Amino acid sequence: MMDPTASFWMQPPVDQRPRLRILRLGIVLGVTGLLLARPAWSEASAIHELIEHIGLALVVLCIVGRLWSILYIGGRKNVELVVSGPYSITRNPLYLFSTIGAVGIGCMFGSIAAASLFGAIAYIVLLRTARQEERFLQGRFGQAYQAYANRTPLFWPNPNLYLEACETTFSPKIVRRNLREACLLLLFLPLIEVSEYLQDEGFTPTFLWVY
């Protein structure tokens, strides 16, 4: 008779394609929104500048955080249970920093509403993915993962739990790919500036003003 846990072990990792499709659709809709809307605050106002700078800082934090996470798990995801470095304070640091990046993009637009919307969408999609992956990891690593889950938050970090690794290995190819993808977030800054210029010059209409 087949071990009842065997089917659990035979389950493939979570299919990331639906998540990526939703996020890509969100990016397309977000870019479209940037072309048709503009911040309610004047681009020259101090609050607009402050929100933009906060957004840029959050995007840089996203890039650095994702790179930090990849250095610990690059090439070992679903193969080895990584519990040190960023993975000692949250079970999903990549998703956490991606959500921070989404908030940062909204802030770079100079809009708190856009930052809240982008962050909420990223959080909902990535949290759902994290919960799906949790079931796979529970079956893959059993009690070791359960013990890890009992002491480490699923998403929001607890810095007091930080545990440094004595050493770690990573795949340079995976690091380069993820760094390249993360740096694409910085392209939103010139895109936003071009959008504001086109609206100021009357080349594109403004249908919505957002705070």
C-alpha positions as CSV (number, residue, x, y, z in Angstrom):
1,M,0.0,0.0,0.0
2,M,1.3,3.5,-0.9
3,D,2.3,5.7,2.0
4,P,-0.4,8.3,2.4
5,T,2.2,11.0,2.6
6,A,3.8,10.0,-0.7
7,S,1.4,12.0,-2.8
8,F,2.3,15.0,-0.8
9,W,5.9,14.5,-1.5
10,M,5.1,14.0,-5.2
11,Q,3.4,17.4,-5.5
12,P,5.2,19.8,-7.7
13,P,6.3,23.3,-6.5
14,V,3.7,26.0,-6.7
15,D,3.2,27.2,-10.3
16,Q,4.4,30.8,-10.4
17,R,2.9,31.7,-13.8
18,P,-0.5,32.8,-12.5
19,R,1.1,35.1,-10.0
20,L,3.4,36.6,-12.6
21,R,0.5,37.1,-15.0
22,I,-1.4,39.0,-12.4
23,L,1.5,41.2,-11.5
24,R,2.3,41.9,-15.1
25,L,-1.3,42.9,-15.7
26,G,-1.1,45.1,-12.7
27,I,2.1,46.8,-14.1
28,V,0.3,47.4,-17.4
29,L,-2.7,48.9,-15.7
30,G,-0.5,50.9,-13.4
31,V,1.5,52.4,-16.3
32,T,-1.8,53.2,-18.1
33,G,-3.1,54.9,-15.0
34,L,0.1,57.0,-14.8
35,L,-0.6,58.3,-18.3
36,L,-4.2,59.3,-17.5
37,A,-3.9,60.5,-13.9
38,R,-1.6,62.9,-12.0
39,P,-1.0,63.8,-8.3
40,A,-3.4,66.3,-6.8
41,W,-0.4,68.0,-5.2
42,S,1.7,70.3,-7.4
43,E,4.9,68.7,-8.7
44,A,6.8,71.7,-7.2
45,S,5.3,71.3,-3.7
46,A,7.3,70.1,-0.7
47,I,4.9,67.2,0.0
48,H,5.1,66.0,-3.5
49,E,8.9,66.0,-3.4
50,L,8.9,64.3,-0.1
51,I,6.6,61.5,-1.2
52,E,8.7,61.0,-4.4
53,H,11.9,60.7,-2.4
54,I,10.3,58.3,0.0
55,G,9.2,56.2,-3.0
56,L,12.7,56.2,-4.5
57,A,14.2,55.1,-1.1
58,L,11.6,52.3,-0.9
59,V,12.5,51.1,-4.4
60,V,16.2,51.0,-3.5
61,L,15.4,49.1,-0.3
62,C,13.4,46.6,-2.5
63,I,16.4,46.1,-4.8
64,V,18.9,45.7,-1.9
65,G,16.5,43.5,0.1
66,R,15.8,41.2,-2.9
67,L,19.5,40.9,-3.6
68,W,20.2,40.1,0.0
69,S,17.5,37.4,0.0
70,I,18.7,35.9,-3.3
71,L,22.3,35.6,-1.8
72,Y,20.8,33.2,0.8
73,I,18.4,31.2,-1.3
74,G,19.6,31.5,-4.9
75,G,19.5,28.1,-6.6
76,R,18.3,26.3,-3.4
77,K,14.6,27.2,-3.3
78,N,12.4,24.1,-2.8
79,V,15.6,22.0,-2.4
80,E,16.9,23.2,0.9
81,L,15.2,24.8,3.9
82,V,16.9,28.2,4.4
83,V,16.3,29.6,7.8
84,S,19.1,32.2,8.3
85,G,19.7,35.7,7.2
86,P,16.5,37.4,5.9
87,Y,14.8,34.0,6.2
88,S,15.3,34.0,9.9
89,I,13.0,37.1,10.4
90,T,10.4,36.3,7.8
91,R,9.6,33.2,5.8
92,N,9.1,35.2,2.6
93,P,11.6,38.1,2.4
94,L,11.5,38.2,-1.4
95,Y,7.7,38.8,-1.3
96,L,8.1,41.3,1.5
97,F,10.6,43.4,-0.4
98,S,8.6,43.2,-3.6
99,T,5.6,44.6,-1.7
100,I,7.8,47.4,-0.4
101,G,8.9,48.1,-4.0
102,A,5.3,48.3,-5.2
103,V,4.5,50.9,-2.5
104,G,7.7,52.7,-3.6
105,I,6.5,52.9,-7.2
106,G,3.2,54.5,-6.1
107,C,5.1,57.0,-4.0
108,M,7.4,57.9,-6.8
109,F,4.3,59.0,-8.7
110,G,3.7,61.4,-5.8
111,S,0.5,59.8,-4.7
112,I,-0.3,58.1,-1.4
113,A,-3.4,56.6,-2.9
114,A,-1.4,55.0,-5.7
115,A,1.2,53.7,-3.2
116,S,-1.6,52.2,-1.1
117,L,-3.3,50.6,-4.2
118,F,-0.1,49.1,-5.6
119,G,1.1,47.9,-2.2
120,A,-2.3,46.3,-1.5
121,I,-2.4,44.5,-4.8
122,A,1.1,43.2,-4.4
123,Y,0.5,42.1,-0.8
124,I,-2.7,40.2,-1.6
125,V,-1.2,38.4,-4.6
126,L,2.1,37.5,-2.9
127,L,0.5,36.6,0.4
128,R,-1.8,34.1,-1.4
129,T,1.3,32.7,-3.2
130,A,3.2,32.4,0.1
131,R,0.3,30.4,1.6
132,Q,0.2,28.1,-1.4
133,E,4.0,27.6,-1.2
134,E,3.7,26.9,2.6
135,R,1.6,23.8,1.9
136,F,4.2,22.5,-0.5
137,L,7.1,23.2,1.9
138,Q,5.2,21.6,4.7
139,G,5.0,18.4,2.7
140,R,8.5,18.7,1.4
141,F,10.3,19.3,4.7
142,G,7.8,18.1,7.3
143,Q,8.5,18.8,11.0
144,A,11.6,20.8,10.2
145,Y,9.4,23.3,8.3
146,Q,6.7,23.3,10.9
147,A,9.3,24.2,13.6
148,Y,10.6,27.0,11.4
149,A,7.0,28.2,10.7
150,N,6.2,28.2,14.5
151,R,9.0,30.6,15.3
152,T,9.2,32.7,12.1
153,P,6.4,35.0,10.7
154,L,5.0,34.2,7.3
155,F,5.3,37.7,5.9
156,W,5.9,40.7,8.2
157,P,9.4,40.4,9.8
158,N,10.5,40.2,13.4
159,P,14.1,41.6,13.5
160,N,14.6,40.2,17.0
161,L,14.7,36.7,15.4
162,Y,17.7,37.5,13.2
163,L,20.1,34.6,12.8
164,E,23.3,35.0,10.7
165,A,24.7,32.1,8.7
166,C,28.3,31.0,9.1
167,E,28.6,30.8,5.3
168,T,26.3,30.6,2.3
169,T,26.6,29.8,-1.4
170,F,24.6,31.2,-4.3
171,S,24.2,31.0,-8.0
172,P,25.8,34.1,-9.7
173,K,23.4,33.6,-12.7
174,I,20.3,33.7,-10.5
175,V,21.7,36.8,-8.6
176,R,22.3,38.6,-11.9
177,R,18.9,37.8,-13.2
178,N,17.1,38.9,-10.1
179,L,19.2,42.1,-9.8
180,R,18.4,42.9,-13.4
181,E,14.7,42.4,-12.8
182,A,14.7,44.4,-9.6
183,C,16.6,47.3,-11.2
184,L,13.8,47.5,-13.8
185,L,11.8,49.2,-11.0
186,L,14.0,52.2,-11.3
187,L,12.8,52.7,-14.9
188,F,9.5,53.9,-13.4
189,L,11.2,57.1,-12.3
190,P,11.9,58.5,-15.8
191,L,8.6,57.1,-17.0
192,I,6.8,59.1,-14.4
193,E,8.8,62.2,-15.2
194,V,8.0,61.8,-19.0
195,S,4.3,61.3,-18.1
196,E,4.2,64.5,-16.1
197,Y,6.0,66.4,-18.9
198,L,3.5,65.2,-21.5
199,Q,0.6,66.2,-19.2
200,D,2.1,69.6,-18.5
201,E,2.5,70.3,-22.2
202,G,-1.0,69.1,-23.0
203,F,0.1,66.1,-25.1
204,T,-1.9,63.7,-23.0
205,P,-5.2,64.3,-21.1
206,T,-5.6,64.1,-17.4
207,F,-8.8,62.2,-16.3
208,L,-8.1,61.8,-12.6
209,W,-6.4,63.7,-9.9
210,V,-5.2,61.5,-7.0
211,Y,-3.8,62.3,-3.5
